[in-house]
């Protein structure tokens, strides 16, 4: 297997990417292709790489995290994302991973790989921990501005993902809102609610964040702006809790002794809540395996993202997902 890793994506590029490429090649034995400026990457890579299958494909440009997706790409056509995605399109790689500008990643993916037939807006999908397992959540940031019919399309893709990846039959689909009642939410949520209610999806209505994390739904849908804020807020709260616990535990010897007795439970909780364990969100609705991670991803998160990409390729997700998505979109009682 060959995995492309955008070496110029993260906030601290390219150090986390180079370290992750070497670790992933060592762990999985696959070829990791770093895209970025060869004069920057090769000297640093040579210091870490000890004969592992890691190589650099030259990309003279990079899209900054603050750049507008379209303008940033047009000004830098040979950016590290575009070069990596072109390798994917040409069949020279199996999957693409980036921790760069999510808007630019989506724009480049649509421009180079094209949309899955029938899909209007590709969407970033991930899974979140709940009291009952994990919940499929989308959009995590690809589409900040949405129409109501986009959310219906996201719901279809989320349901297909839950069926294919999590083996959940007839998954329960919820719409993220500020209240459970049908009339809650802004105009986008209210209009999307009406469309989802008329669809043949197993729509259970609005869900608040507390219902999401309690496992009330198998799939939860939101626009990319709201979804991205939910993800980042959840991660910030999880980090706050673990930081405070660490400080309180180290405050006295009795607490340290007590911690040793319950350390396995805390370790399990931390692993469940740590976003670096997942590493990235899959971009559904394009013709290729594309995974987008946080800009602040470290090497561990990027290795997790590569692992996720490998699992998707191994399970042949793109052999079944596009067909199922087209069938579900065509069978909707409401037309997205």
N, C-alpha and C positions, 0 to 999 in steps of 0.2 A: 504494500500500500504506500502511496505517496501523498503526504499532507503538506499543503502550502500554508506557511505562517507569515502573515504580514509583519515584517520586522520593524516597520515604521508606524505602528498603530498606537501603542500605549502612551500614557502620559510620560513615562520614564524611558521611552524607546531609546536605543534598541536593546538595552541590557536585559530586561526580563525576557524578551523574545529569544535572544541568543541562548540564555541559560535554559529556557524551556525547550528549545529545539534539541539541545544536547541531551537533556534529561529524558525527553520523549523518545529520542532515537535509541537511547540506552534501555529504556523501559520496554518499548514495544518492538524494537528492531526494524521499524519502518523508516523509509527515507523522509526526512523533513526538509522542505525547500523554503529557505528564507528569501523574501523579496524585499529589496531595499538597495541603497547605494553601496556598491561593492567595495568602494574605498573606505567606507565606514565599517562595514560588517566583517569583511575578510580578516583584517588584523585582530579584531576582538574574538572572532570565532576560532582562529588558529590557537589562541591562548587556552581555550576550553576543550576544543574538539580533539579527541584522541583516536582518530581512525573510525569514528562513527559515521553513519550515512546521513550527514548534514551538508547541504551545499547552498550556495547563494546564487540567485538569479537577479541580475542587475536591474534595478528600477531607479532611474535618476531623480524622480520626484516623489513627494509625499504630500498628503492632504492633512493639514493641521486640524486639530480637534475643534478649533473655533471657526473654521472656514465654512461658508455656505456650501451645501452638498454639491449643487450643480456648478456654481462658479469655481469652487475649489478644484473640481475635477476638470473643468474645461481649461483652467489655467495650467493645470499639471496633468496632461493626458497620459503621461508615462509614469503615473504614480504607483506606489507599491501595491495598492489594492487592485488597480486595473491590470497590472502585469500578472499578479497572482491569479485573478479570475480568468484571464486569458489562457493561462496554463490549464485551468480547469476545463474551459470550453474546448480546448484543443485535445483533450484526453491525455495530457501529460501529467495530470494530478487527479486525485480522487476526491479531495475536499479542500476547502479554503477556510482559514481561521484568521480573524482580525480582532484587535482590541481598539480599533480606531473609531473615527467619526461614524456613528451608526447611519446617519443620513447619507453620507458619502458612500458607505458600504452598500446600502440599498440601491442608490442611484447607479453605482458602477455595476452591481449584480444584474439589475434590470437591463441596463444598456448592453452588457456583454453576454449574459446568459439568457436573457429574455424571460418573460413571465410564463408560468404554467398556463396552458390553455384554459380559458374560462375565468382566470383570476384577474381582478382589476387592481388590487393592491396587495402585494406581498406583505407578510406580517412576521414579527419576531415573537417566537413562542418559547416558553420555558416552563419548568414545573416548580411549584412552591411547596414547602413542607406544611402539612396540616396535622391535626390531631388523629386523622384516619389514614395518613399516608402522604400522597402528594396530589396537587391540583394543577392541571394544565392552565396556564395563564398567558394571555395575549391581548393586546400588543404591548411589548415592553419598551417600545421607543422608536419604531420605524415610521409611524404615521402620527405626527403630532396633531394634524388637522384632519378630521374625518367627517364623512357623511353617514347618516343612519344605515344606509345599505352596506357601507363598508363593514360595520360592526356585525351585520348578518353574515357577511362573507367570512369574517374572522371566526365567528361562531361555528360555521361549517368546517373550516380548517382545523379549529381546535377540537371539534368533535371527532373528526377523522384521525387526528393525531392521538387522541385519547384511546380510540378504538385500536389503532395500529400499534402504538408504542406501549400503552398501559393495559391493553387487552380488556378495556371496559366496554361492555355492550350497552348501547343506547345511553351514552353518558348524559348526566344532568348538566345543563348549560345555564349559567347565571350571568346576569348583567351587573357589573359593578356600579353601585349607586350610593347615595348618601342616606338611603332609607329603603326598607323592604316594600313599601306600598307602591302600587303601579304608577301613581302620579308624581313620585319623587324624581329628583334629578333635574339637570338642565334640559334644554330643548333637544339636544342630541340624544340624551339617554331616553327621554320620553318617546321620541319618534322611533328610536331603535327598538324600544320595548314593544311598541305596537307591531312592528314588522316581525320581531322574533316570536311574538305570541301567535301570529298567523302562520308561522312556518311549521314544518313537520319535524323540527328538532325537539328534543326533550327539554323544552325551556321551562325553568322553574321560577322565573321572575328575577327581580332585583335581589342582589346580595350586597350586604355591607362587608367591610374587611373582616369583621368578627366572624361572619358566616363562612367567608373564604377560608380562614385559618382553622375553623372548627371542622372543616371537611363537608360542609353542607352541599357543595357542588363539585362536580368532576372537572368542569371547564368554566372559567370565568373570563369574560370579555370586557375590554375597555379600549378607549382610544389611546394612542401611543403616548400622549402627553400625560394623561392621568395615570396610565399604567407605569410609566417610567418613574413618576413621583412615588407611587405606591411601593415599587421595588426598592427605590433608594431610601425611602423612609423606613421600611421594614428592616433593611440591612443596618441602617444607622441605629435603630432601637435595639436590634440584636447585639450590636457591638457595644452599645451603652450598657446593656445588662451584663454582658460578660466582663467588661472593664470594671464595673462597680463590684461585681462578685469577686473579681481577682483582688481588688483593693481591700474589700472587707475581710476576705479570707486571710490575707497576709497581715492583718492588723494585730493579731495576737496568736500566741502559741496554741491555746485550746482550739481556736478556729482552724489553724493549720493541721492539727491532729485530726479534727473532725473531717476536714476536707479529704484527707487520705482515705477515709472510709467510704466517701461518696464520690471519689474521683471518677470512677467509670461512668457514673450517671451524668456527671458534668461533661465528660469527654464526648459521650454520645449526643448530648444536647448541642454542644458546640459544633460538632460535625454536621448535625442535621440543619443548623441555622447558618452555617458558613457558606456564603455565595461562591467562594473559591472551590468548593466541592463540585459544583456544577460547571462553572467556568465560562459558559456562553449560552446564548439563545440561538436557536436555529431559525434561519430566515426561510419561512415557508412561502411557496408561490413562485419560486424561480427554478429554472432548469439546472440545478446543481446543488451540491451540499455546501452551504454557506453558513458559518457560525460567527456570531458577533458577541464579543465580551466587553467588560467594563474597561474604560480608559485607564482606570487605576489598577488593572490586573497586574499581579506579580507573576513570577515564574510558575508558582504552584497552580494558580488559577489558569494559566495558559496551558499547562500540562493537562489539567482537567478538561479544558476545552478541546484539546487534541484527542483526548480519550473519548469524549462525547462524539466527536466527528468520526472517529474510527468505528464506534459502535453503530452509528447511523449507516455508514457505508457497508459494514458487515451484515447488517440486517436488511440491506437492499430496500430501504425506505422509499427511495424515489422510483422503485419499480411498481409500488402499489399506491402511494399517496396521491400522485396526480390523477390517476384514474378514479380513485374513490372520491376525491374532491370534485371532479367534473360531474360524476354521477349524482353526488349530493346537491351540488348547485343546480343541476338540471331538474332535480326532483322537488325542489323547494316549492311550497305553495305560494310563497311570495318571491318575486323576482328581484335579486340584488343588482 
